[in-house]
């Protein structure tokens, strides 16, 4: 018995000797000047990082500012700079996307102005080394006559981040065919090709479609016709600068829903979720129906894998799933799907409704799908349950996925709205203790608290056992460094 106890102690000691543990250092704190302000971490390294901040969902201001701040490895601010998004007439452009590269940020924004009769897309490049923002470049433009029939843009980036595509649906005109404009740029904003087409589809004010661009520059468009009918069909359009090729994407028992373009061995593929199409109209109450996951080879126009949820508990609340991340590791594909629904209603002041809107954001349920690169299903793993956040509190929702130390690591907030961590497909576990933050005496009666995570803020420094992220409790935000 004594020998067994000694053996257990030795075994435990050996295990502990080889284990790792996240260590969090809580640094600089800040409060927001505006509830709609969003801060993102970028350029993480062993020497520090940067942030860029902007206002979210502010559509009508005639001045929209981006703030850039450099921090050292102890999260102390070094320097800040500011720049404005372009203006068209009296309206400042709306920020559409920020492309984060190794040495630069590309800010993509859009503006339209009835007086000028234009709708335009702009690109502004921030160079990290020079700490400069280049003059804006117009990367797409078309004429408009009114705001209600102004057309729209889709901005997409290739999986290897070498190509940027701007797909434009031209302004709606009654009893005409749909007209589109596509432009593809390299990462230095050199125009590679452009294409204008009149499609065979009737023009509409709203389209159910999603655009993608491959590493080689081809642009793909998934387009749904008769979206709420049993005759619903998904078409796949391919643009190459010279022509457009149209094929039928959906089939009996397979209606593709939200998806993402990935590349496997230089082959472009679409991966995502599908609906089996057995009902005449897609459910819209608590989200669109999803019945499984798929993998589709674009080069061969072949459905490699189509897999239905296998258990009732797995399918529970798996509706309106978005592909929020997809990682390809050797012969494995790890895809994270999460339900995302946003509803709004007029804000009430007592018993009276005002003209202001409150937004309610639902996250979850979520699921982890593991395919091999041939489309064979290896596992479905249910993840988080449903949680709802109101207005700007949505920054606490969703999941961030990182693959390191031979494992898939998921960071999110738990049911108590505290930072949490899970590990999957790993033989090398990393321990995790929730960080505890000491508040100021004026914040009593609570003196020590466990903060929540802003999942989309988390960034890993390449080549180092180092993460940076933003945490929050009450009105206070902290910049944090996590190492192991």
N, C-alpha and C positions, 0 to 999 in steps of 0.2 A: 504493500500500500504506500509506504514511504517512497519507494522507487518510482511508483506511478505519479505521485505528487510532484516529485523532482522533475520527471520527464515532462509533465504538463507545463511546469514553470519554465523549463528550458525551451520547450516548443513555443510557448507564448512569447518569450524573450526574442527568439529568432524571428518569429513573425513580425513582431514590433520593429525589429531592427531593419527589416526590409520594407516596411510600410512607409508611406508618405502621408503628409497631412497639409492641407491648405492653411496658410497663415495669412491673415488679413491685417493690413495696416490702414487705419482710417485716417484720412488726411484733411485737406481743405474742405470747409463747409461753405454753402452759399444758400441764398433764398432767391426765389424768382421775382423779377419786377413785374411780370405778367403771367397769369395762370396758364396761358397758351404757349408759353416759351418751352421749347424742346432743346435739349443739349445732347450732342453726340460725341463720343470719344473716337479719335482717329489717330493714325500714325503711332501706334503703340511700339515702344522700344525699351531697352534696358535703361535708357537715359531719360525717359519721360514720355510724354504724349501730347496731343493737341485736342481741343474741342472746337466744334462749331455749333452755334446756337441760332435759332430763328423762331418766329412765331408760327404756330400751326393753325390751319383753317381760318386764316385772315385773308379774305378775298378782295376787299374793296379799298384798302389803304393806298394812298398815292406815294407811299415811301415804305419799302420793305428792306430791312437791314439784316445782314449776316454778321455775326461776331465770331472771330477766331482768337483762340487763346492758347499759348504754349505753357506747358507745365514741366517741372523737373521730375526726377524719379521719386521725389518725396511728395508729389502732388502740389507743390507750391507754384503759384502762377509766376511766369517770367515776363510775358508781354502779351498785349492784346491789340488787335487791329479790327477794322470794320470796313464793309463795303455794302453797296446797295444793289439790289436786283434792277435790271433795266426797266425803263418806262416806255410805254407806247401811248402817246397823247398825255392824258393826266393820270393814267392808271399804271401802277407798278405791276410788274410781272408776278405771277404766282409760281412758287417753287414746286417743280414736279418731281425731281429726282436729284440725288447727289451720288455721283459715281466715285467711289473711293479706290484709288490706285496706290501703288507703292510710294510714289513721289509727288502725287498731285491729287487734287479734288476737282471734279467737273460738276459745276452747278447748272442744272438744266431748268429753265423756267419758261413760262408761257404768258403772253398778253394778247388781248384783242381790244380793238377800239373802233366803234361804229363810225365815228367822225372821220377817222383815217381810212376806214374800210379795209382793215387788215386784221389778220390773226397770225401771230408769229411765235416761234420758239427760239430761245437764246441759249448759248453756252458761255459760261465764264469759268476760266481755269485758274485755280490757285496752285502755285508752285511752292512746295514746301521748302526746298533748299534756298530759293531766292526770297521767300516770304513775300511773294508778289501775287496780285490778281490781275490777269490779263484783261484787256478791253473785251467786251462781250462780242460774240459772233452770232449772227442770225443763221440758224441751221435749217429753218423751214419757214415758209410763209405762203399764205393764200388769201384772196380777197373775201370779204364778208359784206352782207347787206344788213343783217340784223343779228342781235344776240341770241334770239330764239332759234335761229337756223344757221348757227355759226360753224358747224362741223366740230371735229375734235381730233386730238393727237394721241398716239400711243408711243411711248419711249421705251425701248428695250435694249439690253446689253447682252453680248454673247457670253457663253459660259467662261471663256478664257479672258474676258474683258478686253478684247482687241478690237471689237466692232460696236458701233452705236447705230441703231436704226431709229428713224423717225417715220412712223406710219401715220398718214393723215387721211381721214375720211372727209371729203370736201362738203361744203354747205349743202343742206337738203334742198332739193327742188322737186316739187310735186310732179308725178307722172314721168319721171326720168329714171335712168339706170344709175347705180351708185358709181361715183367717181372717186378715185383714190390717188394719193401721191406718196411715194416711198423714197427715202434717201438713206444711204448707208455711208457712215464716216469711219475712218480709222481713229485710233485713240488720240491722235494729234489733231483731230477735227479736219482732216483732209477728206474731201468728198470722193468716195470711191465710185458710186454710181447713183443715179436717180431714175425713177420710172413713174410715169403717169398712165393710168389705165381707166377705162370705163368697163366695169364688171358686168356680168350677166344678171346680177341681182337688182331688184327694185330698190330705189333710194328710200331710206327711212330716216326718221329723226334720231332713232336709237337703234344700235346694233348689239347683238350678243356675240362678241368676238374677242380674241386675244392674239397679240402679235409676239413673235419670237425672231431672233436673229442668230444664225449659226456662226461658229468660229470662222467659216469660209466666206461668210457674207450673205448667204441666201436668207431671205426673209420668209417666214412661214406665218400664215394667218389661220387660226381656227375660228370658223364662222358658223353660227347656228341660225337656221331658218325655221319658222313656225315653232318658236321656242316653247309655247304653252299648248301645243297640240300633240296628238298621238303620232302625227306624221312628222314630228320633229326630226331634223336631219342636221348633222354636223359635217361641214365641208372643210377641206384642207387646201389652202391656196399657197403656192410657192412662187415667189418673185425673185428674179435674178438680175434685173436691170434691163432685160430685153423682152421677156415674155412672162406670162403667168400660166401656171399649170394648176388645174383644179381637180381634186379627187374627193370621193366620199369617205369621210373619216369614221362615222358611226356605222353600226350594223345591228342586226337583231340581237337584243340582249346587251348591247353596249352603246351607251351614250356618254362620251367623255365629258367630264366636268372640269374642275380646276386642275391645271397641269403646269409643268415646268419643263423647259428644254435643257437637256444635259448632253454630254459627249462621252461616249465609251469607245475607246480605241479609234478615235477620229470619226466615229459615226454619230451623227445627230439623232437623238431620241427624245420622245416625249414621255414623261412619267407623271402620274397623277391619280385621280379618283374618277370613278364612273358611276352612272345610274343605270339600272337594268331596263328601264323604260317600260315597265309592265303597267304603270298607271297612265291615264290619258294626259294628265297635267302634273307637272312637278310641284311637290308640296312647297309652299312658301311661308307657312306660319312660323315655324321655329327653324326654318332653313330648308334649302333644297336637298332632296334625297341623294344619298350616296350609298352604294351597295358593295363597293370593293375598290381595289387598286389595280393599275395597269402599267405596262411598259410597251412602247410603240416605236419601231424602227422607221425613221423617216426616209432613209435612203432606199429601203426596200418596200416601204408602205405596208409593213407587216406588223400585226399585233403579236408581240412575243409572249406577253403574259397578261391574263385577265383573271383576277382572283376575287371571289366573293367573300365577304365576312363569313366566318365559320361558326360563330357562336352569337347568341342573342345579346349577351352582355357586351361582346365586342362591338356590336352594331349600335348599341344604345347611344343616342344623341350624336352619332357620327353623321352630321348633316352640314351642308355648306362648308365642307372641308377645303382649306387652302393649303397648298404646299408651301410651308414656311421655311423648310430647309431640306436639302438633299445632298448627301455626301457619298462619294464613290471611293471605297478603300479596297485596293486589290480587286477581288472578284465579288465584293459585296456592295450593295446599294442600300443606304439607310435614308429613308424618307420620313419626315415628320409632317403629319397632317393635323390641322387644328381648325375647329369650327370658329368662324368669325362672322358675327352679325352686328350691325349697327342700326338702331332705331332711334327716332327722335319724336319729341312731343313738345307742345308749347308749354313754357314754364308758367307755373302758377304762383301768383302772389296772393296768399290767402285762398279764397275760393274763386278768384278771378284769374283767367289766363292772360298772359302778356304776349307780346309779339316775339319774345326771345325763345330760343329753342334749347332744350336739354337733350343731350345725346347719351344713349345707353349702349355700351359696348359689351357684347358677350364673347368670351373666349372659352373654348373647350366645349365638348369633350375633345381629346386629342389622341393620336395613335402613332406608333412607330411601326413602319413597314420595312421589312428586310427582304429584298430580292437578291438573287445573284444576277450577274450582268447578262445572263441569257433570258431573264424574265421569270425564272422559277421562284415561287414563293418559298421563303424560309421561315418567316414568322410574322404574325400580327401581335403587337404588344400595346394594350390600352395604357394610356398615360394619365393625364389630368382630367378631373371632372370640370363641370361648367362653373364659371365665375363671371360676375357682371361688374363693370366699372362705369361710373358716371362722368361724363365730360372729360376734363383733362386727366382724370385718374386712370384713363386707359393706358398710360405709360407704364403701369404696373403689370399689365397683362402680357400674355404670350410666353414663349420659351426661347432661350438661346441654346444652340447646339454646337459643341466643339468636339473635335476628335483629337485626342493627344494621349500620350503614354499608353498606346494600344487599346484605347477604349473610347466609347461614345459618352460624352459628359453633357448632362442637361441641367441648366440653371433656370430657376423660375421662382415664383412665390408660392408658399403653401396655403392651406386653408385659413391660417391665422394671419395671412398677409405678411409673412416673414420670409426672408431669403432662404432658399432651399436648393438641394443638389441631389441628383441621381446619376448613377453610372450603369451602362449597359454594354454587353459584349466585351467585357474586360476581364483579364486575369490579373490585372495590376490595379488594385483598389487604392484610392486616395481618400484619407479621412477628411471629414469636414465638420468644423464647429462653427455654429452660427455666430457672426460677429456681434458684440455687445457694445453699444455706444453710450457714453456718459453725457447726459444732457446738462444744460446750465441750471443753476439753482432756481432760476425764475420759471423753469418748466416743471417744477414739482406739481403734483405729488409723485409723478414718475421720474425717477432719476437715472436708472439704467434701462435701456430699451434695445430690442432686437429690430433692426430696420428691415424694410423691404428692398427688393432689388428692382432696378429699372432694366429688365432683361435685354432690351435692344441696345443698351449702352455697353455691354460687356465685350471687351476686345482682348485678344491674346497677342503678346509680343512674339513675333516669329523667331524661332531658335532659342527661346528662353522659357523657363518655367515661371511665367509671369503673366498675370491678367490684371487689367484695369476695369473698374466698373463704377457706376453711380448708385448709391443707396439713398433711401429716403425715410424720414419719420416726421409726421406732421408737416410743417412748412419748411423744414430744413433738409437740405441735400448734402451728401458727402461724396467726395472723390476718394476711391479706395484702390489699394494695390494688394493683390493676392499672389502669393508665391508658394512653391512646394519643392 
